Amino acid sequence: MNKEQVLAKKSFKEISDKVDKIYDNFILEHVNEYCLRIAVMQDEYKWHYHANTDELFVVLEGELKIEIKGSNAVFLKPGEFIKIPSKTIHKTSAAIRTVNLCFEKTADDTIFVD
């Protein structure tokens, strides 16, 4: 990879505007053993947890609902964020088109629960 590719400026808005699916979640960038993911959704994700990584959700657009087993749901609006500790069972959903970022370890350790 050349220096221009490494130093290329990117836009969350331009990237998310190209997504035309009801749900899409993918890695934007790697930083050491961590990654920055973007999710564009107007849907619901399954109940799950991560055994070895915390997640930090940041909402850019819309409203993200995060349900946490044993706790009240949290609603995040643009500019708001929350850290979900590892081993916390949770699920995300959005009634309207929502764009959020998630910072987490790159190693995928998603464990789905019923």
Secondary structure, DSSP 8 states (H G I E B T S, - for coil): --HHHHT----HHHHHHT--SSEEEEEEEEETTEEEEEEEESSB---EEESS--EEEEEEES-EEEEETTS--EEE-TT-EEEE-TT--EEEE-SS-EEEEEEEESS--EEE--
